[in-house]
Amino acid sequence: MKRLGRLVLTALAALIGAGLLAGAKVDKNPAAAPGAADPYLWLEDVHGAKALEWVRAQNAKSTAVLQADPDYQKDYDAILKVLDATDRIPYGELDHQYVFNFWQDAQHPKGIWRRTSIADYPNAAPAWDLLLDVDKLALDEHENWVWKGADCTPSLERCLLTLSRGGGDAAVVREFDLATRSFVKDGFALAEAKSQITWLDEDTVLFGTDFGPGSMTSSGYPRVVKLWKRGAPMASARTVYEGKESDVASAGVVFHNPTGTIAVIQRAVTFFTSEYYWLAADGTTRQLLLPPGADLKGAQGNNLLFTLRDDWSPPPEVAAGNVSLRTIGKGSLIACQMEVAHGAVRVGVRVLYTPDAHSAIDEVAAGRDAVYVSINHDVTGSIHVFRPDASRGWSETTLALPAAGATHIVSANDWGPEAQFRFESFTTPTTLYAASGEGAPVPIKSLPARFDATGLATEQFFATSKDGTRVPYFVTRSRSLTGPAPAVLYGYGGFEISLTPSYSANFGMLWLTRGGVYVVANIRGGGEYGPAWHQAALLANRQKAYDDFQAVAADLVKRGITTAKQLGIMGGSNGGLLVSANMVERPELFGAVVCQVPLIDMIRYTHIGAGASWAAEYGDPEKPADRAWIMKYSPYQNVSRTKRYPPVFFVTATSDDRVTPVHARKMAARMEEQGHSVLFYENTDGGHAAAADHRQAAEMWALSFVYLKQRLAGS
């Protein structure tokens, strides 16, 4: 089963990811680090008795207020019904003749892993073949297992399954036999750690894990990549690459397709820069002549696919293909044909696509016959298909899919002509499309409407930020609204992640159909307009993301869509930093805040969880110049007892070993001590998603919407 090569080491705006915090990195000597005078350092002891006693008290306080609301149970039941609904689209991964799917519902809260044939999949009730029941496994082994994914051999005989205790990034890996539906005795296995492992061939893996002191980066990820052959003890595995402790991570990345196998080592020097090394058959490596901002997206045939974060003028050693001016613009998609001869690797580059000022590449997926690219124009999508031809050129076509919404690539088959896509908008339920070869995509499954959208409409507006930049945002509301109404403004603005139109049953059922307004801001720091949009709010320019968000909030009031007292803001992870920073900077703009699994203490963030890996996004607070600009916006250092802030609800999870619950805990404690209106809720499972199963997700969202109703509906 295909595993994309890019090292994705942070959260999505949609709150992905998550394990047991035993593996979380929290500074062992906090008094020696920035923030030594912090009176709430004791809350950084994630599993400490005193800290957990505080968490239980805060949870009791919050649930007493929110779960006692007459709408809470109705909202919880409505969300859970949708999450457990059997008429959901069973998204899967195309692999050879199969569609593999992981499914959770009321009968299988932890989930089942299953597959059916590609031919049978479009049917209303496919004949699913059960591969693993995670609920049964957890019961049999007395473990709180959370499914994290599978990586299978090219023959589909065996797979490496990743299972997390509680949902964190730290996980165990075990080899699984698809024929016998059982774990392989004395097979490949890794103990709980933040590991990376993938198949080199049927009997060999490339992997990195915690081998002991010095084997992990300062970010908490593997820096050593080893080659391990079946039957040999792990201790005898051969080291093929070692990165530096200051890196984010190093990992083996392997692509299998009918053309053969491409194996590379990716050294993530920072979150946004990498070096790539060709792994030869003899286990030696040769660095590829690529720019540091090249982002590996996949492989098609013997071509590696990259997008570029910066302009690039290929050196003379690189065959430039169709690059007539020798400079390739940032945001472009390139195909690098790999030719190996006489121990040397030659890279031939061809440009597949260069976006204009209004466009950006959102997703890339490679299949056996083509490369599929989701491209956004002013934050609405289309799917472009690039096919190689005999002359080493590429043709480009655009698929006939609906417009005025989001188009996403679900899966592309490395071993066949099939690919799947989905379309959705804020008011249009998701439809899944299938394409085979050069045929047009056809709808094969659709999500039933979860709320009545007949009276709703979505509009796109542009706000003008402090420096004159036009910032797009979407507003969805009832057509019958004639004056200001309660609104929720959602944002992220980081890590080049785009917020595109999405069909949200939660916002539809619990907010829009009750007369509320839902707003999504496409602020700088995200990827809505490519790398330049992201880079505009990096490091010393972080404030521009917050200026954009504030400009959207002010524009909503100016247009009469809402009022400041009626405007709630919501964000998670980096979006949690966004909403907490805006709350502290411009409290008069907002009526309520929901802050989910956030970063907040930006002076200590590199000492907490995986924070060190994000220094390329925010800066390093231990460097005086970086610390100076971080101090200007870091919410934890700037919140004041002398100011009046909108009420805030913090949501986090004990088992989040990426951001960790530390930030939310400390901010809630500080604001409560200062006399502000604060509620706090910490789930003991769930990892960075703050929910490990549907019931926990339903609880988190029901609490959040009840809170917003209580704070905004009567304003």
C-alpha distance (Angstrom), angle and dihedral (degrees) to the residues before:
residue distance angle dihedral
M1 . . .
K2 3.78 . .
R3 3.78 119.2 .
L4 3.79 116.5 -168.9
G5 3.75 113.8 -122.6
R6 3.78 104.0 -135.5
L7 3.79 114.7 106.0
V8 3.77 102.4 -124.4
L9 3.77 103.5 -170.6
T10 3.77 104.4 162.5
A11 3.76 140.4 58.4
L12 3.94 128.3 -80.3
A13 3.61 119.8 -131.6
A14 3.73 86.6 -110.3
L15 3.87 88.1 63.7
I16 3.76 104.6 -109.5
G17 3.72 131.5 176.0
A18 3.73 141.3 24.5
G19 5.23 160.7 147.7
L20 3.57 152.3 171.1
L21 3.75 110.2 -34.8
A22 3.77 93.7 -132.7
G23 3.79 85.5 99.3
A24 3.79 95.9 45.6
K25 3.78 117.7 118.8
V26 3.79 112.1 -124.5
D27 3.80 118.8 161.9
K28 3.79 108.8 -93.7
N29 3.81 90.6 -151.4
P30 3.79 104.8 37.3
A31 3.77 93.9 166.2
A32 3.80 89.4 64.2
A33 3.79 92.7 53.1
P34 3.82 131.1 73.8
G35 3.79 110.5 -66.3
A36 3.80 97.6 39.5
A37 3.81 90.1 152.4
D38 3.80 91.8 56.0
P39 3.83 108.6 127.5
Y40 3.81 91.7 -157.2
L41 3.80 99.9 56.4
W42 3.79 88.1 112.7
L43 3.81 88.4 71.0
E44 3.81 87.7 65.7
D45 3.81 88.1 73.0
V46 3.78 89.0 93.9
H47 3.81 97.9 -166.9
G48 3.79 97.5 25.3
A49 3.79 116.8 131.6
K50 3.80 94.5 -124.4
A51 3.80 93.3 48.3
L52 3.81 93.5 47.3
E53 3.80 90.8 48.2
W54 3.80 87.5 55.9
V55 3.83 89.9 48.5
R56 3.81 92.1 51.9
A57 3.78 91.1 50.4
Q58 3.80 92.3 49.6
N59 3.81 91.9 46.9
A60 3.78 90.9 51.6
K61 3.79 91.0 50.2
S62 3.81 93.1 49.3
T63 3.79 98.0 43.7
A64 3.79 90.4 48.3
V65 3.80 88.6 59.6
L66 3.79 100.3 37.3
Q67 3.79 106.4 31.1
A68 3.80 90.3 48.7
D69 3.80 89.0 62.4
P70 3.83 110.1 106.1
D71 3.80 90.2 -129.6
Y72 3.80 95.5 54.4
Q73 3.79 99.3 80.0
K74 3.80 92.4 41.0
D75 3.80 90.6 51.0
Y76 3.79 92.5 45.4
D77 3.80 91.7 50.5
A78 3.81 92.1 46.9
I79 3.80 93.2 50.7
L80 3.79 94.0 44.9
K81 3.81 91.2 48.5
V82 3.79 90.3 56.0
L83 3.80 93.9 43.6
D84 3.82 91.9 50.1
A85 3.81 95.7 39.3
T86 3.78 113.0 131.6
D87 3.82 91.4 -146.9
R88 3.80 92.0 69.1
I89 3.79 117.0 119.4
P90 3.83 108.0 -96.0
Y91 3.80 97.2 -139.1
G92 3.76 112.8 -157.9
E93 3.76 147.1 173.9
L94 3.79 120.3 -104.7
D95 3.79 112.3 -131.6
H96 3.81 123.5 163.5
Q97 3.83 105.2 -49.4
Y98 3.81 95.4 -20.1
V99 3.79 143.7 82.7
F100 3.82 111.0 -145.2
N101 3.80 116.7 -156.1
F102 3.79 137.3 -178.7
W103 3.81 111.7 -151.0
Q104 3.79 135.2 -171.1
D105 3.79 127.6 -175.0
A106 3.79 140.8 141.1
Q107 3.80 92.2 -69.4
H108 3.79 92.7 44.4
P109 3.83 107.8 34.4
K110 3.81 92.4 164.1
G111 3.76 90.8 40.2
I112 3.79 145.7 -125.5
W113 3.78 129.3 -105.8
R114 3.78 113.1 -141.0
R115 3.79 145.3 152.1
T116 3.78 141.4 -151.9
S117 3.77 134.3 -177.9
I118 3.81 120.7 -81.9
A119 3.81 87.8 -122.8
D120 3.81 93.1 53.8
Y121 3.80 97.1 40.5
P122 3.86 97.5 84.2
N123 3.81 90.9 58.4
A124 3.78 117.6 103.2
A125 3.81 91.9 -117.0
P126 3.81 109.8 25.4
A127 3.79 118.8 -162.9
W128 3.77 97.5 -108.5
D129 3.80 118.9 -158.6
L130 3.81 109.6 -145.3
L131 3.79 112.9 -133.0
L132 3.81 103.7 169.5
D133 3.81 135.4 0.9
V134 3.80 105.9 -152.1
D135 3.81 93.0 -169.2
K136 3.80 90.6 56.5
L137 3.79 91.7 44.4
A138 3.80 91.5 51.3
L139 3.80 91.0 48.2
D140 3.80 93.8 47.0
E141 3.79 93.9 47.1
H142 3.82 97.3 36.2
E143 3.79 90.3 -125.8
N144 3.80 132.0 131.9
W145 3.81 92.5 -127.5
V146 3.79 120.6 -175.2
W147 3.81 118.2 -170.1
K148 3.81 114.4 -117.8
G149 3.80 102.6 170.4
A150 3.80 148.6 -80.7
D151 3.81 135.4 -104.4
C152 3.82 115.3 -164.8
T153 3.78 134.6 -163.5
P154 3.83 118.8 -104.7
S155 3.83 88.5 -104.9
L156 3.83 91.6 52.1
E157 3.79 89.6 -129.8
R158 3.78 98.0 119.7
C159 3.78 137.0 16.5
L160 3.78 138.2 -163.4
L161 3.80 108.2 -128.1
T162 3.80 121.0 -159.1
L163 3.80 116.8 -151.8
S164 3.77 127.3 179.1
R165 3.77 129.3 -157.1
G166 3.78 103.3 -125.8
G167 3.80 97.8 -12.5
G168 3.80 105.3 -70.1
D169 3.79 129.2 138.5
A170 3.79 90.7 -108.1
A171 3.80 104.5 86.4
V172 3.79 145.4 156.9
V173 3.81 123.9 -114.5
R174 3.81 123.7 -147.9
E175 3.80 132.3 177.3
F176 3.80 115.1 -118.3
D177 3.82 129.7 -162.6
L178 3.81 110.9 -138.9
A179 3.81 93.6 -161.3
T180 3.81 96.7 53.5
R181 3.84 95.3 29.9
S182 3.80 89.1 -132.2
F183 3.77 140.7 108.7
V184 3.79 115.0 -93.1
K185 3.78 114.3 -108.5
D186 3.80 109.0 -123.5
G187 3.79 89.0 -0.7
F188 3.77 127.1 140.6
A189 3.80 110.2 -54.8
L190 3.80 137.3 164.0
A191 3.78 126.5 -161.4
E192 3.78 120.5 -126.3
A193 3.78 110.3 -60.5
K194 3.79 141.9 110.3
S195 3.78 92.5 -79.4
Q196 3.80 138.6 164.1
I197 3.80 122.6 -151.9
T198 3.78 135.9 163.4
W199 3.81 138.8 165.1
L200 3.79 118.9 -94.4
D201 3.80 90.2 179.3
E202 3.80 137.4 -26.4
D203 3.81 92.4 -69.4
T204 3.80 104.2 25.7
V205 3.78 133.9 69.0
L206 3.78 135.2 -169.8
F207 3.78 110.5 -143.0
G208 3.75 147.8 160.1
T209 3.78 127.2 -163.6
D210 3.78 141.8 143.6
F211 3.81 101.5 -56.1
G212 3.78 91.6 170.3
P213 3.80 136.2 -83.8
G214 3.79 113.1 -0.6
S215 3.81 96.2 14.2
M216 3.80 97.0 100.4
T217 3.78 130.7 63.5
S218 3.78 123.5 -114.4
S219 3.83 85.1 -101.2
G220 3.81 90.4 61.1
Y221 3.82 99.1 -108.6
P222 3.82 131.1 114.0
R223 3.80 117.4 -79.0
V224 3.84 96.1 178.1
V225 3.82 122.8 71.9
K226 3.80 118.2 -161.0
L227 3.80 136.1 -174.7
W228 3.80 113.6 -132.6
K229 3.79 124.9 -171.9
R230 3.79 124.9 -153.5
G231 3.78 115.2 -92.3
A232 3.79 94.8 18.9
P233 3.80 121.3 109.2
M234 3.79 115.0 -104.8
A235 3.79 89.3 -118.7
S236 3.81 89.4 66.6
A237 3.82 94.1 53.6
R238 3.80 111.7 127.3
T239 3.77 120.0 -118.6
V240 3.80 109.8 -128.5
Y241 3.80 99.4 171.1
E242 3.80 140.8 12.0
G243 3.77 123.7 -165.8
K244 3.77 126.8 -167.4
E245 3.77 127.1 -85.2
S246 3.80 89.1 -121.1
D247 3.84 91.4 58.7
V248 3.77 123.4 95.7
A249 3.82 94.2 -124.7
S250 3.80 147.6 -48.4
A251 3.79 123.5 -134.6
G252 3.77 144.1 167.2
V253 3.79 114.6 -112.8
V254 3.80 118.6 -165.7
F255 3.80 130.0 -177.7
H256 3.81 121.8 -166.2
N257 3.81 123.9 -167.5
P258 3.83 137.5 141.4
T259 3.81 90.0 -81.8
G260 3.80 91.5 61.0
T261 3.78 139.4 -97.4
I262 3.78 128.6 -45.2
A263 3.80 115.3 -165.0
V264 3.78 124.2 -175.8
I265 3.77 137.6 164.3
Q266 3.78 115.6 -129.4
R267 3.78 116.5 -154.2
A268 3.80 107.4 -165.8
V269 3.80 100.4 -155.4
T270 3.79 90.6 178.4
F271 3.75 132.1 -5.5
F272 3.80 90.1 -88.0
T273 3.79 104.4 30.6
S274 3.80 129.7 64.1
E275 3.77 144.0 170.2
Y276 3.80 120.0 -141.1
Y277 3.79 126.1 -150.6
W278 3.79 126.5 -166.7
L279 3.82 110.2 -129.5
A280 3.80 109.4 -142.2
A281 3.80 125.3 -152.3
D282 3.81 90.6 -102.3
G283 3.81 91.1 56.8
T284 3.79 96.0 -105.6
T285 3.79 122.4 128.6
R286 3.81 134.0 -137.8
Q287 3.77 122.5 -168.4
L288 3.80 116.4 -119.0
L289 3.80 117.4 -130.9
L290 3.78 98.0 -116.7
P291 3.81 132.5 132.5
P292 3.81 117.2 -99.7
G293 3.82 91.4 -114.7
A294 3.82 94.0 58.3
D295 3.81 109.0 123.7
L296 3.81 115.3 -155.2
K297 3.82 111.6 -131.7
G298 3.81 104.9 169.2
A299 3.80 144.9 -68.8
Q300 3.79 132.8 -87.6
G301 3.79 115.2 -170.5
N302 3.81 104.9 -43.1
N303 3.81 92.7 -24.9
L304 3.78 123.1 105.4
L305 3.80 112.3 -150.4
F306 3.79 123.5 -141.1
T307 3.77 138.6 171.0
L308 3.79 117.2 -147.7
R309 3.78 124.4 -128.6
D310 3.79 92.1 -168.5
D311 3.79 138.9 28.5
W312 3.81 110.9 -83.6
S313 3.77 133.8 -159.7
P314 3.82 104.7 -166.0
P315 3.82 114.1 -132.6
P316 3.82 119.4 -114.7
E317 3.80 90.9 -99.6
V318 3.81 89.4 66.1
A319 3.81 116.4 80.2
A320 3.79 102.6 -126.0
G321 3.81 99.5 -152.9
N322 3.81 108.1 -175.8
V323 3.81 94.8 -3.5
S324 3.78 99.5 116.6
L325 3.80 98.2 171.0
R326 3.81 94.4 41.2
T327 3.81 90.6 -128.5
I328 3.78 121.8 98.2
G329 3.80 117.8 -161.2
K330 3.79 123.8 -121.3
G331 3.78 113.7 -95.7
S332 3.82 92.0 35.3
L333 3.80 124.6 136.7
I334 3.80 113.9 -132.5
A335 3.80 133.7 -174.1
C336 3.80 114.9 -144.1
Q337 3.78 112.0 -160.1
M338 3.77 109.8 -150.2
E339 3.80 117.0 -144.4
V340 3.79 118.7 -179.0
A341 3.80 120.2 -164.5
H342 3.80 134.2 151.9
G343 3.77 92.1 -4.8
A344 3.79 93.9 -54.1
V345 3.80 130.1 110.0
R346 3.79 117.6 -142.1
V347 3.79 119.5 -164.8
G348 3.79 120.7 -151.8
V349 3.82 113.8 -167.3
R350 3.79 128.1 -153.5
V351 3.78 125.7 174.9
L352 3.80 113.1 -129.1
Y353 3.80 99.0 178.6
T354 3.80 140.0 -2.2
P355 3.83 115.3 -169.3
D356 3.78 124.7 -136.7
A357 3.80 125.0 -128.8
H358 3.82 92.5 -80.9
S359 3.81 97.4 44.5
A360 3.79 139.8 71.2
I361 3.78 139.0 178.0
D362 3.79 109.2 -112.5
E363 3.82 104.7 174.5
V364 3.81 138.2 8.2
A365 3.81 127.0 -165.4
A366 3.78 129.0 172.3
G367 3.78 126.0 -147.4
R368 3.78 132.3 -178.8
D369 3.80 93.7 -87.4
A370 3.80 106.8 21.7
V371 3.78 150.2 16.0
Y372 3.81 115.8 -117.4
V373 3.80 119.9 -154.5
S374 3.79 129.2 -172.4
I375 3.80 107.5 -148.0
N376 3.79 124.6 -171.5
H377 3.80 123.5 -152.1
D378 3.80 110.7 -167.1
V379 3.82 86.5 -17.4
T380 3.82 97.5 -54.7
G381 3.76 119.2 108.5
S382 3.79 148.5 -127.1
I383 3.81 134.6 170.3
H384 3.80 119.8 -121.6
V385 3.80 122.2 -166.3
F386 3.81 123.1 -151.2
R387 3.81 119.4 -166.2
P388 3.80 125.6 -172.0
D389 3.80 117.2 -127.2
A390 3.79 134.2 -157.0
S391 3.81 92.7 -94.9
R392 3.81 91.7 58.6
G393 3.78 89.9 -105.5
W394 3.79 127.3 120.9
S395 3.79 131.8 -128.2
E396 3.80 122.3 -147.0
T397 3.80 129.8 -148.8
T398 3.81 133.8 165.4
L399 3.79 119.7 -131.4
A400 3.78 119.9 -122.7
L401 3.81 99.9 -114.3
P402 3.81 130.3 141.6
A403 3.80 118.2 -79.5
A404 3.82 134.5 -138.3
G405 3.78 95.5 51.6
A406 3.79 142.8 59.3
T407 3.80 124.5 -59.6
H408 3.79 118.8 -162.3
I409 3.78 135.6 -178.1
V410 3.80 109.7 -123.8
S411 3.81 99.1 -178.4
A412 3.81 143.9 -29.2
N413 3.79 123.3 -154.8
D414 3.81 116.0 -120.9
W415 3.80 89.0 -163.2
G416 3.80 103.7 40.1
P417 3.81 145.1 28.0
E418 3.81 96.5 -95.5
A419 3.79 130.0 112.3
Q420 3.80 134.2 167.0
F421 3.81 131.8 -149.4
R422 3.78 138.0 178.0
F423 3.78 135.1 -147.2
E424 3.80 127.8 -161.2
S425 3.76 141.8 151.2
F426 3.79 135.2 -168.1
T427 3.81 90.0 -85.3
T428 3.83 102.9 22.4
P429 3.80 118.4 82.5
T430 3.78 116.0 -126.1
T431 3.80 119.6 -86.7
L432 3.80 121.6 -163.6
Y433 3.81 117.1 -141.9
A434 3.79 128.6 -164.2
A435 3.79 127.7 -157.4
S436 3.78 130.6 -175.0
G437 3.77 123.5 -165.8
E438 3.78 112.2 -36.6
G439 3.80 93.5 -27.2
A440 3.78 121.9 122.0
P441 3.81 117.1 -95.7
V442 3.80 115.1 -98.4
P443 3.81 127.5 -160.2
I444 3.80 111.5 -110.0
K445 3.82 104.5 165.8
S446 3.81 135.1 17.6
L447 3.75 133.1 -167.9
P448 3.82 112.5 -123.1
A449 3.78 115.0 -119.2
R450 3.80 110.3 -88.7
F451 3.80 94.6 -166.6
D452 3.79 138.2 17.7
A453 3.81 105.7 -93.0
T454 3.81 97.5 169.5
G455 3.79 92.7 107.3
L456 3.79 96.4 40.3
A457 3.78 129.5 96.2
T458 3.81 135.2 -174.8
E459 3.79 122.9 -144.2
Q460 3.79 130.9 -178.1
F461 3.79 118.2 -138.6
F462 3.79 133.9 176.6
A463 3.79 123.9 -135.8
T464 3.79 122.8 -161.0
S465 3.79 112.8 -123.7
K466 3.79 126.4 -146.3
D467 3.82 93.2 -88.9
G468 3.81 94.0 44.8
T469 3.81 97.7 -97.9
R470 3.80 115.0 146.0
V471 3.81 109.4 -125.5
P472 3.82 119.3 -163.8
Y473 3.76 124.1 -140.6
F474 3.80 136.6 171.9
V475 3.80 124.6 -130.8
T476 3.80 120.9 -164.6
R477 3.81 118.2 -174.3
S478 3.77 144.9 130.4
R479 3.80 115.6 -65.4
S480 3.80 88.2 -136.4
L481 3.80 95.0 62.8
T482 3.78 109.6 113.7
G483 3.79 101.7 173.8
P484 3.79 143.0 22.2
A485 3.80 115.7 -44.9
P486 3.81 137.5 -179.3
A487 3.81 108.2 -75.1
V488 3.80 138.6 -172.7
L489 3.79 116.8 -148.5
Y490 3.81 112.9 -159.3
G491 3.79 124.5 -165.8
Y492 3.79 145.7 160.1
G493 3.81 112.8 172.6
G494 3.78 103.7 179.3
F495 3.80 149.4 90.8
E496 3.82 92.5 25.4
I497 3.82 89.8 -75.8
S498 3.80 115.6 151.4
L499 3.80 125.6 -142.8
T500 3.79 104.4 -145.9
P501 3.83 128.7 177.3
S502 3.80 110.5 -70.2
Y503 3.78 136.0 178.4
S504 3.80 106.1 -118.7
A505 3.78 116.2 -172.5
N506 3.80 89.2 -170.4
F507 3.79 95.7 56.0
G508 3.78 91.4 39.1
M509 3.80 97.6 50.6
L510 3.78 100.1 34.0
W511 3.76 103.6 32.8
L512 3.81 118.8 12.9
T513 3.80 97.3 45.7
R514 3.79 89.1 48.5
G515 3.78 92.6 59.5
G516 3.80 98.9 -90.9
V517 3.79 128.9 134.8
Y518 3.81 122.5 -127.6
V519 3.81 118.2 -154.2
V520 3.81 129.1 -175.5
A521 3.80 117.4 -166.4
N522 3.81 120.0 -152.4
I523 3.78 96.6 -157.0
R524 3.79 129.0 171.0
G525 3.77 115.6 -82.0
G526 3.80 89.1 56.1
G527 3.78 127.2 90.5
E528 3.81 100.1 -113.5
Y529 3.81 91.7 117.4
G530 3.78 98.7 25.4
P531 3.82 132.5 -104.1
A532 3.81 94.6 -31.0
W533 3.83 90.9 58.7
H534 3.79 89.2 51.2
Q535 3.80 95.8 43.6
A536 3.80 91.4 50.9
A537 3.83 89.1 73.3
L538 3.79 100.7 37.0
L539 3.77 125.9 123.0
A540 3.82 111.5 -34.4
N541 3.81 89.3 15.5
R542 3.81 95.0 58.1
Q543 3.77 91.2 113.7
K544 3.81 89.7 68.8
A545 3.81 90.2 70.6
Y546 3.80 89.1 53.7
D547 3.80 91.9 44.9
D548 3.82 88.6 53.4
F549 3.81 92.5 50.8
Q550 3.79 91.6 48.5
A551 3.81 89.9 48.3
V552 3.80 90.4 54.7
A553 3.82 90.9 48.6
A554 3.80 91.3 50.8
D555 3.80 91.7 45.5
L556 3.80 91.2 53.9
V557 3.79 89.9 56.0
K558 3.80 92.9 43.4
R559 3.81 90.8 53.8
G560 3.82 91.0 50.3
I561 3.81 92.9 -117.3
T562 3.80 93.1 125.3
T563 3.80 142.4 -20.1
A564 3.79 129.2 -115.4
K565 3.81 91.3 -106.8
Q566 3.81 90.2 51.3
L567 3.80 95.6 46.7
G568 3.79 118.0 100.2
I569 3.79 122.5 -176.8
M570 3.79 128.0 -151.3
G571 3.79 135.5 -174.9
G572 3.79 141.3 147.7
S573 3.81 135.2 -143.7
N574 3.83 104.3 -17.5
G575 3.81 83.7 4.7
G576 3.81 87.2 57.8
L577 3.79 88.1 57.2
L578 3.81 88.1 47.9
V579 3.80 95.7 54.6
S580 3.81 95.3 40.5
A581 3.82 91.8 49.7
N582 3.81 90.9 48.8
M583 3.78 91.1 47.0
V584 3.80 90.4 54.4
E585 3.81 95.8 41.5
R586 3.80 101.0 42.4
P587 3.81 109.0 14.5
E588 3.81 91.9 159.2
L589 3.83 90.6 67.5
F590 3.80 96.3 63.3
G591 3.78 141.0 58.0
A592 3.83 100.3 -164.8
V593 3.80 141.1 -0.8
V594 3.81 132.2 -146.2
C595 3.80 108.0 -167.7
Q596 3.82 115.2 -172.8
V597 3.84 127.7 -164.7
P598 3.81 89.6 -28.6
L599 3.76 140.9 -178.4
I600 3.80 107.5 -132.4
D601 3.81 112.4 145.4
M602 3.79 96.6 69.7
I603 3.81 93.7 172.4
R604 3.81 91.4 62.6
Y605 3.82 100.9 27.0
T606 3.82 94.4 106.1
H607 3.81 88.4 60.0
I608 3.80 93.9 51.9
G609 3.82 127.8 75.9
A610 3.80 113.6 -45.8
G611 3.80 91.5 -23.1
A612 3.80 96.0 123.9
S613 3.81 89.0 66.7
W614 3.82 91.1 63.5
A615 3.81 98.4 58.2
A616 3.82 89.7 107.5
E617 3.81 88.1 61.0
Y618 3.79 101.4 42.8
G619 3.80 107.5 12.5
D620 3.79 132.2 -114.1
P621 3.83 112.3 -72.8
E622 3.80 90.5 -156.0
K623 3.81 89.2 67.4
P624 3.82 108.4 81.3
A625 3.82 95.1 -136.7
D626 3.81 92.8 49.5
R627 3.78 92.7 43.3
A628 3.80 90.1 55.3
W629 3.80 94.7 59.9
I630 3.81 94.0 38.0
M631 3.80 90.9 53.4
K632 3.78 89.6 58.2
Y633 3.82 93.0 65.9
S634 3.82 109.0 15.7
P635 3.82 102.0 125.5
Y636 3.80 96.3 -149.7
Q637 3.80 93.4 55.8
N638 3.82 95.5 41.1
V639 3.80 103.9 44.9
S640 3.80 109.7 110.8
R641 3.76 137.3 -162.9
T642 3.80 89.4 -141.4
K643 3.80 95.0 63.7
R644 3.79 129.1 73.0
Y645 3.80 114.0 -126.9
P646 3.80 131.6 -171.8
P647 3.81 114.0 -100.8
V648 3.79 112.5 -85.3
F649 3.80 134.9 -156.2
F650 3.82 117.1 -159.3
V651 3.82 118.9 -158.0
T652 3.80 121.7 -172.4
A653 3.82 144.0 141.4
T654 3.80 133.0 -118.6
S655 3.80 91.6 -141.8
D656 3.79 95.6 53.3
D657 3.81 100.5 118.1
R658 3.81 93.5 173.1
V659 3.82 106.0 60.9
T660 3.84 91.5 -0.9
P661 3.84 124.9 -151.8
V662 3.80 90.5 -91.4
H663 3.81 97.1 96.5
A664 3.80 95.2 51.3
R665 3.80 92.5 43.4
K666 3.79 94.8 52.7
M667 3.79 95.4 43.7
A668 3.80 92.1 48.9
A669 3.80 91.4 48.5
R670 3.81 93.0 48.1
M671 3.80 94.5 46.3
E672 3.80 92.0 46.2
E673 3.81 90.6 51.4
Q674 3.81 88.8 49.8
G675 3.79 89.9 55.6
H676 3.82 100.4 -107.9
S677 3.82 126.5 142.4
V678 3.81 105.2 -95.5
L679 3.78 137.0 163.3
F680 3.79 122.5 -176.6
Y681 3.80 132.7 -169.3
E682 3.79 126.8 -178.9
N683 3.79 122.1 -171.9
T684 3.78 112.0 -148.2
D685 3.84 90.9 -143.0
G686 3.75 135.2 31.2
G687 3.79 106.3 78.3
H688 3.79 118.2 -139.5
A689 3.80 90.8 -21.5
A690 3.84 86.5 61.6
A691 3.83 87.6 -136.2
A692 3.81 129.6 70.8
D693 3.80 96.3 -173.6
H694 3.79 141.3 14.0
R695 3.79 95.0 -88.7
Q696 3.77 92.4 55.0
A697 3.80 91.0 45.8
A698 3.80 90.6 50.5
E699 3.79 90.4 50.6
M700 3.81 93.7 49.8
W701 3.80 94.1 49.2
A702 3.81 95.3 41.4
L703 3.80 90.1 52.8
S704 3.81 90.3 48.2
F705 3.80 96.2 49.9
V706 3.79 93.9 44.5
Y707 3.79 88.1 51.7
L708 3.81 91.9 51.1
K709 3.79 91.4 47.5
Q710 3.78 92.4 50.2
R711 3.78 93.2 49.1
L712 3.80 101.9 38.1
A713 3.80 111.9 23.0
G714 3.80 95.4 76.3
S715 3.79 95.7 40.7
